[in-house]
Every structure is written in structure tokens, then in C-alpha cells.
Amino acid sequence: MCGIVGYIGHREAYPVVIKGLKRLEYRGYDSAGIMLYDGKEMLISKTKGKVTDLEEISKDIAKSPANIGMGHTRWATHGVPNDVNSHPHTSNSGKLSIIHNGIIENYAPLKQELINRGYTFKSDTDTEVLVNLIEEVQKKEKLKLGKAVQVALNQVVGAYAICVFDVEKPDEIVVARLGSPLAIGVGKDEFFIASDASPFIEYTTNAIYLEDEEMAVVRMNKPLKIRKIKDDSLVDPYIQELQMNLEQIEKGGYDHFMLKEIYEQPSVIKDTYRGRLYSNEGVIRMAGVEDNLEKFLNAERILIVACGTSWHAGLVAEYVIEEFARIPVEVEYASEFRYRNPIINKDDVVIAISQSGETADTLAAIKLAKENGAFVFGVCNVVGSSISRETDAGAYTHAGPEIGVASTKAFTTQITILTLIALRLAKAKGTMNQSDYQRYLLELEMIPEKVQEALQTNDVAKIIAEIYKDVPNALYLGRGFNFPVALEGALKLKEISYIHAEGYPAAEMKHGPIALIDEQMPVIVIAPNKGHYDKVVSNIQEIKSRSGKIIAVVTKGDTQVKALADHVIEIPETSEALTPLLTTIPLQLLSYHIAVLRGCNVDQPRNLAKSVTVE
């Protein structure tokens, strides 16, 4: 959602905050704003658009030597993206300034009450209501800023990460979180505040992650104090050392983060199974699984909850776990799961998948599952994220920071983790013979070099993209393990190129979508030479006879599909269950090149945010 950056210390705040906002622009890019305090007054600049637009209009305040400041990139919830609705927002007196990620659900009655008390509002945001509520509490109760924030937050319903500044307390920033992430970087005589650690990684590797319902008063040259919002009790700050490095969050010569992240997949898949997969010994070691093996083995079923691309990874896992370990699996959209009064038993294992580890719907699904006594296992990428803390156990994907909003390497590393789990359970249950088990370990170990080979389809993808970049619609077809890949391929195209696309099980085409097929319709068919190959060939013939344009993803050396297809993209051979790790690569590249040729903002597609921390 929105991106938050704050600084207090001995440096000039403007360059720190602006650079930090650029690092967080993947979280929100409808508008951007900055506040600096120069010792006399607040200097505020904000605008609809990107951080570069903010830089353009803030040249005057950029010269300020102010060493306290905070900035914001917005993903609009309440109020359209415009200059007025951009953050920071100030209170009616002009003394308080706030930036906010999240939603205040009861803002309407609070706003009406404040209007009754004489407050006026310039924007349509829930955030302006919150800053004036804090001011009203401050005035009415005669409280210091920290206490006023605490009292006000006990009156609001919703989710938030906030930074609040008061000109009458110019040596501190008050921060708080509920449901939205907030990290505090601890330097020498300085503090950094951000939605994640990327804005301050070059200044310090020491970070404190606030837990839900915690607030902190960040003071110049004073130790950090963290308190519980509800009861004011003190919390001992836990400082953790960051593993991230600066190189990971820079483009490294690529035109876009998305392309860089596509090309990182061979190395990050290897990072994901490193220390877990020992093919020579025939062993898979995953502490989160090993320590809770009995729970997995005794599970009546496995429930997978996720959203978006992570949900597609969950669908692949359904096929793989059921095939290998013979445990029933159900895959649910986290948003639907939590609202439909689901049946959850204490013998169920719930696997929650999220790249960011902050997805609001998935977090809520986890809490629901735990309340009903289920064992919850998390699969996420961001160390120290909310999901990693809320789950009973879990595994990190080790994909490294994923900045591109459209997920790529997160998808393949999630599948890698889930395949490792499936193999470990199959071994423990005896549902797979030793030779097959050993073969899968070896093949999984070879996947990174095969992904590297699949990346060589880039030039072919680019040529195909030139031909089809202006089509209004596209159809993606796959069967078995590759049906979820068809869904994911269609999602990628929708997300970054704004072309309408649908993914279908190939056999379902004739139950409706076949009506759409004509000479204008590209149909991307995933047809590796495994599993249901003959059936897919039949589906291709059905398309061909209706003049559809066929783009086929096939195994190297294929002849049958090659003879029918208009375009062929070849991938290396592997076991059927592992093909999603390869078939998804050309689809990522195809989406990327189509989006670039259409002039779309590949890394920051319209209306989307990387980490969806609101419902």
C-alpha cells in the first residue's frame, strides 16, 4: 500500500527521505509528499504523481538543512489521487503533521463529531480525520503528543502505520502500527522510519520492527521507547540485524526491476533450496516442517490460503502435494476464506502464502485458522514480516527483495518451497518409492540451470510480443500442473500490459471460451511433452480449425505441436510436476515485452500495489 519514510538525526533529511521514497515507490505511486522541519516551521510539499514529480515541485525546500523530516507515497483508498488528498496532512491548527498507511474504518462518524466541534477538512481522506482527532485529544485532555496519539488510536477502528510530528515537540516523531508494517532503523545518533528496511539499508543494518498495537516515540539523541497502545505498558525493543544489501534493491543495469527479477530466478531458486535439499544424501531438511512433522502427517487435509500470484503457487502445490504425499489439499482465496464461515478443524494444517508477509486478507485468515485450533505454516519472503510472526512455523523463500509489483521470482521460489514440503511428506509417509524420490531431488537440484536455459527464450518472446502487442484479448490454456501456470500467465499480462486475458484448463475451452476464438485471438497453450500431451494436442487442433493464433510453450525437440502452432517457445525437459518452474518463464518474458512495447509502466502498473495491507 502506501510507503512511509521518516528521519531524525544529524544528516540533512531531504535527500534521505526522497531517496527512501524512491525505494518505496513500488508500494504506492498515485501521489507523493514530504514534510521537513527547519527549526522554525514545517515545510510541506506534495503532489499527485510520482516521486520525480515531487522532486520537481520541492526544489525550494530541498535546499533546507532540516534534519528532521517524513515522506509518503500514496496508494489511494479514501479520496481520489490528487494534490489535496496527498500526504502529509496537517491538523486545523497547522501544528501537527501526519503520514499514514492503512484505513480508518470509522472515520465518517469521527469526522462528523469533529465538524460538530468546529473542525474543517480540506481533503476526502480518512487520514486528515485522524490528525485532527489527535489534535482534539491533545487540546481537550492537555496531553503531550505521544499520549494524545495513544488515546486517539484507542478510538479508531481499522489498520494503520503512522508517523506524527508536532511543531511544539520538534525533536521527536511518534510512530504506531496496527496491521501495516513499520520498521525503525537504529543508527548512531539517528533514527530512520520506513514501511520496510530498504530506505535505510545503506545507513544502518540494525532495525526494530514494531508489532501490532505498538507505538514508539522516536527522539533525537535519546533511547527509543516502545509502548503498547492499549495499556501503555513498556516493550523491550528487539534489534535485529538486516540481511539485505544495497545491490539487491538497485536495478543492476536492467531497464526494469521486473526484468532483473525474472533473470534472478536461477540464483534465487538455488538460494531457496540451499541448506534444505541434499540430493547426494537423499535428504530434505526444513526446520519448520521437521519440528512439526507429526502435525503434517496426521493432517486430515491441508488448507492453502493466499491471494493473487501466491494463490496460483498454492494451486500448483495442491497438484504436487496430492500427487506426492496423498494428502487432500484445498486452496482458498484468503479474502473469501475469512468471510464465508469456513469449516476448520484442529487436525487441519493451514499453509499461508504471501510474498510480503503483510497481506491483510491472508493475515486475517491466519488468525481465523488459529482461533479454530488449526496448525498454521507460513511461506513468505520478507524476514520479520507479520505473517512470519503470526504463524506457528514456516519457511522463507529467500528470493531477496522483489520490487516489481507484478510478482515473478516470488512465484517460482514459492513453488520450490512447496515442492520441497511435498517431497518431504511423501518420504515420511512412504507414498513415493525411493527411486522416484531420489530422481525428483536430483531434478529439482537441476532446475536453476534449466531456468537459465528457459531464459534464452527472451528473443523469441520479444518477436511474438511485437506481433500481438495490440490485441484486446488473450487466452491461456494449460492442463494438470500447468493449469495454474495458465492462470498466472494471464494475470501477468493483465497486470502490466492492461490487456484482458483469461487462463483456463485446456479441456474447458470447449465449454464456453471457444466462442471467443477467431483470427484475432492469440491462444497461449502450455504443452510440455508430459502428462496430458495428446489431449492438449487435440485442444490445439480445435483452436486451429477456428483460425485462432497459437503460441505454444513446448519441450525442446517437440514436433507434433510445432507443426500446428503459429509460434513455438521451447523449454528444457523435466518431470511433469516440476514443469511449472520452467513453463512460467517464457510467459513472464512475453508479458514483460508486450507491456514495454505498449509503453506501460512495467514496475508500477496502474491501480496496483505490491503489498496489499488493506482489505
Residue pairs with C-beta under 8 A, 6 or more apart in sequence:
1 27
1 28
1 75
1 77
1 101
1 102
1 180
1 609
1 611
1 612
1 613
1 614
2 27
2 28
2 72
2 73
2 74
2 75
2 87
2 99
2 100
2 101
2 102
2 195
3 21
3 24
3 25
3 26
3 27
3 28
3 72
3 73
3 101
3 194
3 195
4 24
4 70
4 71
4 72
4 99
4 100
4 101
4 161
4 163
4 182
4 193
4 194
4 195
5 16
5 17
5 20
5 21
5 24
5 70
5 71
5 72
5 192
5 193
5 194
5 195
5 199
6 17
6 69
6 70
6 71
6 99
6 163
6 173
6 175
6 191
6 192
6 193
6 194
6 218
7 13
7 16
7 17
7 20
7 67
7 68
7 69
7 70
7 190
7 191
7 192
7 193
8 67
8 68
8 171
8 172
8 173
8 190
8 191
8 218
8 219
8 220
9 67
9 187
9 189
9 190
9 191
9 192
9 220
10 67
10 189
10 190
11 67
11 190
12 64
12 65
12 66
12 67
13 36
13 66
13 67
13 68
13 69
14 34
14 36
14 58
14 61
14 62
14 64
14 66
14 69
16 69
16 192
16 199
16 200
16 203
17 34
17 36
17 69
17 70
17 71
18 34
18 51
18 54
18 55
18 62
18 71
19 199
20 71
20 192
20 194
20 198
20 199
20 200
21 32
21 34
21 51
21 54
21 71
21 72
21 73
21 199
22 51
23 198
23 199
23 249
24 73
24 194
24 195
24 196
24 198
24 199
25 32
25 50
25 51
25 73
25 604
26 257
26 403
26 404
26 405
26 603
26 604
26 609
26 610
27 73
27 75
27 101
27 195
27 609
27 610
27 611
28 72
28 73
28 74
28 75
28 101
28 609
29 50
29 51
29 73
29 75
29 604
30 48
30 74
30 75
30 76
30 81
31 46
31 47
31 48
31 49
31 73
31 74
31 76
31 81
31 82
31 83
31 85
31 86
31 87
32 46
32 47
32 49
32 50
32 51
32 53
32 54
32 71
32 72
32 73
32 74
32 86
33 44
33 45
33 46
33 47
33 54
33 71
33 72
33 74
33 86
33 87
33 88
33 99
34 44
34 45
34 46
34 54
34 58
34 61
34 69
34 70
34 71
34 72
34 88
35 42
35 43
35 44
35 69
35 70
35 71
35 88
35 97
35 99
35 165
36 42
36 43
36 61
36 64
36 66
36 68
36 69
37 43
37 66
37 68
37 69
37 165
37 167
37 170
38 64
38 65
38 66
39 66
39 170
41 167
42 90
42 94
42 97
42 165
42 167
43 61
43 64
43 66
44 88
44 90
44 97
45 54
45 57
45 58
45 61
46 54
46 72
46 83
46 86
46 87
46 88
47 53
47 54
47 57
47 83
47 86
48 81
48 82
48 83
48 86
51 73
55 62
68 165
68 170
68 171
68 173
68 220
70 88
70 97
70 99
70 163
70 165
70 173
70 193
71 99
72 86
72 87
72 88
72 99
72 100
74 81
74 85
74 86
74 87
75 609
76 85
77 103
77 126
77 614
78 85
78 103
78 107
78 124
78 125
78 126
78 127
79 85
79 123
79 124
79 125
80 124
84 122
84 123
84 124
85 123
85 124
85 125
87 98
87 99
87 100
87 125
87 127
88 97
88 98
88 99
89 97
89 98
89 99
89 100
89 123
89 125
89 127
89 128
89 131
90 96
90 97
90 98
90 131
91 97
91 98
91 131
91 132
91 134
91 135
92 119
92 120
92 132
92 135
93 135
94 167
95 135
95 166
95 167
95 168
96 131
96 134
96 135
96 138
96 145
96 164
96 165
96 166
96 167
97 131
97 164
97 165
98 127
98 130
98 131
98 134
98 162
98 163
98 164
98 165
99 127
99 162
99 163
100 126
100 127
100 130
100 160
100 161
100 162
101 160
101 161
101 162
101 180
101 195
101 613
102 158
102 159
102 160
102 161
102 162
102 178
102 179
102 180
102 613
102 614
103 126
103 158
103 159
103 160
103 614
103 615
104 110
104 126
104 127
104 129
104 130
104 156
104 157
104 158
104 160
105 156
105 157
105 158
106 156
106 157
106 158
107 126
107 129
107 130
107 156
107 158
110 129
110 133
110 155
110 156
111 121
111 129
114 129
114 132
114 133
114 136
115 121
117 136
119 132
119 136
121 128
121 129
121 132
122 128
126 158
130 152
130 156
130 160
130 162
131 164
133 152
133 155
133 156
134 145
134 148
134 149
134 152
134 164
135 148
137 143
137 148
137 151
137 152
137 155
138 145
138 148
141 147
141 148
141 151
143 151
144 169
145 164
145 166
145 168
145 169
145 172
145 174
145 217
146 172
146 174
146 215
146 217
149 162
149 164
149 174
149 176
149 215
150 176
150 215
150 227
150 229
150 232
153 160
153 176
153 178
153 215
153 229
154 229
154 230
158 178
158 179
159 178
159 179
159 180
159 360
159 613
159 614
160 176
160 177
160 178
160 179
160 180
161 175
161 176
161 177
161 178
161 180
161 181
161 182
161 195
162 174
162 175
162 176
162 177
163 173
163 174
163 175
163 193
164 173
164 174
164 175
165 172
165 173
165 174
166 172
166 174
171 219
171 220
171 221
172 217
172 218
172 219
172 220
173 191
173 193
173 217
173 218
174 215
174 216
174 217
174 218
175 182
175 184
175 193
175 210
175 215
175 216
175 218
176 182
176 210
176 214
176 215
176 216
176 229
177 210
177 211
177 212
177 213
177 214
177 215
178 212
178 213
178 229
179 212
179 360
179 363
179 386
179 613
180 195
180 358
180 613
181 195
181 196
181 209
181 358
181 385
181 386
181 611
181 613
182 193
182 194
182 195
182 209
182 210
183 193
183 194
183 195
183 196
183 197
183 207
183 208
183 209
183 210
183 384
184 191
184 192
184 193
184 207
184 208
184 209
184 210
184 216
184 218
184 224
185 191
185 192
185 193
185 194
185 197
185 199
185 200
185 203
185 204
185 206
185 207
186 204
186 206
186 207
186 208
186 224
186 239
187 200
187 203
187 204
187 206
189 221
190 203
191 218
191 224
192 199
192 200
192 203
192 204
193 218
194 200
195 611
196 382
197 207
197 242
197 244
198 244
198 249
198 401
200 207
201 242
201 244
201 245
201 246
201 249
202 246
205 241
205 242
206 239
206 240
206 241
206 242
207 239
207 240
207 241
207 242
207 384
208 216
208 224
208 226
208 237
208 238
208 239
208 240
209 238
209 240
209 384
210 216
210 226
211 235
211 389
212 386
213 228
213 229
213 230
214 226
214 227
214 228
214 229
214 235
215 226
215 227
215 229
216 224
216 225
216 226
216 227
216 237
217 224
217 225
218 224
219 225
224 237
225 234
226 234
226 235
226 236
226 237
227 233
227 234
227 235
228 235
240 384
243 383
244 400
244 401
248 400
248 401
249 401
249 403
251 257
251 260
252 260
254 260
254 263
255 596
256 404
256 592
256 596
256 602
256 603
257 403
257 404
257 603
258 404
258 406
258 408
258 496
258 592
258 602
258 603
259 592
259 602
260 404
261 402
261 403
261 404
261 408
261 409
262 408
262 409
262 455
262 585
262 588
262 589
262 592
263 455
264 399
264 400
264 409
265 408
265 409
265 412
265 413
265 448
265 451
265 455
265 585
266 448
266 449
266 451
266 452
266 455
267 448
268 397
268 398
268 399
268 400
268 409
268 412
268 413
269 412
269 413
269 416
269 447
269 448
269 451
269 581
270 448
271 398
271 399
271 400
271 413
272 397
272 398
272 399
272 413
272 416
272 417
273 416
273 420
273 444
273 445
274 398
275 285
276 284
276 285
276 286
276 420
277 284
277 420
277 441
277 444
277 445
278 284
278 285
278 441
279 438
279 441
279 442
279 444
279 445
282 434
282 437
282 438
282 441
284 420
284 423
284 424
284 427
284 441
286 395
286 420
286 421
286 424
288 377
288 393
288 394
288 395
289 296
289 377
289 393
289 395
289 421
289 424
289 425
290 424
291 393
292 375
292 377
292 392
292 393
293 428
295 349
295 375
296 302
296 327
296 349
296 421
296 425
296 428
297 425
297 428
297 429
298 347
299 327
299 347
299 348
299 349
299 375
300 328
300 345
300 347
300 348
301 327
301 328
301 329
301 330
301 348
301 349
302 321
302 327
302 328
302 329
302 330
302 348
302 349
302 350
302 351
303 329
303 330
303 332
303 337
303 344
303 348
303 349
303 350
303 351
303 369
303 374
304 314
304 317
304 318
304 329
304 330
304 331
304 332
304 350
304 351
304 352
304 353
305 314
305 332
305 333
305 334
305 337
305 350
305 351
305 352
305 353
305 362
305 365
305 366
305 369
306 313
306 314
306 331
306 333
306 334
306 352
306 353
306 354
306 362
307 333
307 334
307 335
307 354
307 359
307 361
307 362
307 612
308 407
308 491
309 355
309 406
309 407
309 410
309 411
309 488
309 491
310 353
310 354
310 355
310 359
310 362
310 407
310 410
310 411
310 414
311 331
311 333
311 334
311 353
312 411
312 484
312 485
312 487
312 488
312 491
313 353
313 411
313 414
313 415
313 418
313 484
314 331
314 351
314 353
314 418
315 331
315 483
315 484
315 487
316 415
316 418
316 481
316 484
316 485
316 580
317 329
317 331
317 351
317 415
317 418
317 419
317 421
317 422
318 329
318 330
318 331
319 480
319 481
319 484
319 577
320 415
320 418
320 419
320 422
320 481
320 577
321 327
321 329
321 418
321 421
321 422
321 425
322 328
322 329
323 422
323 577
324 422
324 423
324 425
324 426
324 431
324 432
324 440
324 577
325 422
325 425
325 426
325 429
325 431
325 432
326 426
326 429
326 431
327 425
327 429
332 342
332 365
333 361
334 352
334 359
334 361
334 362
334 364
334 365
335 361
335 615
337 365
337 368
338 361
338 364
338 365
338 368
342 368
344 350
344 368
344 369
344 372
344 373
344 374
345 372
345 373
345 374
346 372
346 373
346 374
348 369
348 374
348 375
349 374
349 375
349 376
349 377
350 365
350 366
350 369
350 374
350 375
350 376
350 377
351 376
351 377
351 378
351 379
351 418
351 421
352 362
352 365
352 366
352 369
352 376
352 377
352 378
352 379
352 380
352 387
352 391
353 362
353 378
353 379
353 380
353 414
353 418
354 362
354 378
354 379
354 380
354 385
354 387
355 380
355 381
355 382
355 397
355 399
355 402
355 407
355 410
355 414
355 611
356 380
356 381
356 382
356 385
356 610
356 611
357 378
357 380
357 381
357 382
357 385
357 386
357 387
357 388
358 382
358 385
358 386
358 387
358 611
358 613
359 387
359 611
359 612
359 613
360 612
360 613
360 614
360 615
361 612
361 615
362 387
363 386
363 387
363 390
364 615
366 376
366 378
366 387
366 390
366 391
367 390
369 376
370 376
370 390
370 392
375 392
375 393
376 390
376 391
376 392
377 391
377 392
377 393
377 394
377 395
378 387
378 388
378 390
378 391
378 393
378 394
378 395
379 394
379 395
379 397
379 414
379 417
379 418
380 387
380 388
380 394
380 396
380 397
381 396
381 397
381 398
381 399
381 400
381 402
381 410
381 413
382 388
383 396
387 394
388 394
388 396
395 417
395 421
397 410
397 413
397 414
397 416
397 417
398 413
399 409
399 410
399 413
400 409
402 408
402 409
402 410
402 610
403 603
403 610
404 602
404 603
405 495
405 603
405 604
405 605
405 608
405 609
405 610
406 492
406 495
406 496
406 591
406 602
406 605
406 608
408 492
408 588
411 488
411 584
412 451
412 581
412 584
415 580
415 581
416 444
416 447
416 581
419 444
419 577
419 578
420 444
423 432
423 437
423 440
423 441
423 444
425 431
426 432
426 437
427 437
432 440
439 575
440 575
440 577
440 578
443 574
443 575
443 578
444 578
446 574
447 574
447 578
447 581
447 582
450 571
450 572
450 574
450 581
450 582
451 581
451 582
451 585
453 571
453 572
454 571
454 572
454 582
454 585
454 586
455 585
455 589
457 569
457 570
457 571
457 585
457 586
457 589
458 589
460 567
460 569
460 586
461 569
461 586
461 589
461 590
461 592
461 593
462 589
462 593
464 551
464 567
464 569
464 590
464 593
465 590
465 593
465 594
465 596
465 597
466 593
466 597
467 567
468 474
468 522
468 549
468 551
468 594
469 497
469 594
469 597
469 598
470 598
471 499
471 520
471 521
471 522
472 499
472 500
472 520
473 499
473 500
473 501
473 502
473 516
473 521
474 490
474 493
474 499
474 500
474 501
474 502
474 521
474 522
474 523
474 524
475 490
475 501
475 502
475 504
475 509
475 513
475 516
475 517
475 521
475 522
475 523
475 524
475 548
476 486
476 487
476 489
476 490
476 493
476 501
476 502
476 503
476 504
476 523
476 524
476 526
476 587
477 486
477 503
477 504
477 505
477 506
477 509
477 523
477 524
477 525
477 526
477 536
477 539
478 484
478 485
478 486
478 503
478 505
478 506
478 525
478 526
478 583
479 505
479 506
479 507
479 526
479 531
479 532
479 535
479 536
480 531
480 532
480 576
481 531
481 576
481 577
481 579
481 580
482 526
482 528
482 579
482 580
482 583
483 503
483 504
483 505
483 506
484 580
485 526
485 580
485 583
485 584
485 587
486 503
486 504
486 505
486 506
486 524
486 526
487 503
488 503
488 584
488 587
489 501
489 503
489 524
489 526
489 584
489 587
489 590
489 591
490 501
490 502
490 503
491 501
491 503
492 587
492 588
492 591
493 499
493 501
493 590
493 591
493 594
494 500
494 501
495 591
495 605
495 608
496 591
496 592
496 595
496 600
496 602
496 605
497 591
497 594
497 595
497 598
497 600
498 598
498 600
498 605
498 606
499 594
502 513
504 513
506 525
506 532
506 535
506 536
506 539
507 535
507 539
509 539
509 542
509 543
510 539
510 542
514 542
514 543
514 546
517 523
517 543
517 546
517 547
517 548
518 546
518 547
518 548
519 547
519 548
519 549
520 549
521 548
521 549
522 548
522 549
522 550
522 551
523 543
523 548
523 549
523 550
523 551
524 551
524 552
524 553
524 587
524 590
525 536
525 539
525 540
525 543
525 550
525 551
525 552
525 553
525 561
525 565
526 536
526 553
526 583
526 587
527 533
527 536
527 537
527 540
527 552
527 553
527 554
527 558
527 561
528 553
528 554
528 555
528 571
528 573
528 576
528 579
528 582
528 583
529 554
529 555
529 557
529 558
529 573
530 555
530 575
530 576
530 579
531 576
536 561
537 560
537 561
537 564
540 550
540 552
540 561
540 564
540 565
541 564
543 550
544 550
544 564
549 566
549 567
550 564
550 565
550 566
550 567
551 565
551 566
551 567
551 568
551 569
551 590
552 561
552 562
552 564
552 565
552 567
552 568
552 569
553 569
553 571
553 583
553 586
553 587
554 561
554 562
554 565
554 568
554 569
554 570
554 571
555 570
555 571
555 572
555 573
556 570
556 571
556 572
556 573
557 570
557 573
558 568
558 570
561 568
562 568
569 586
569 590
571 579
571 582
571 583
571 585
571 586
572 582
574 581
574 582
592 602
595 602
595 605
596 602
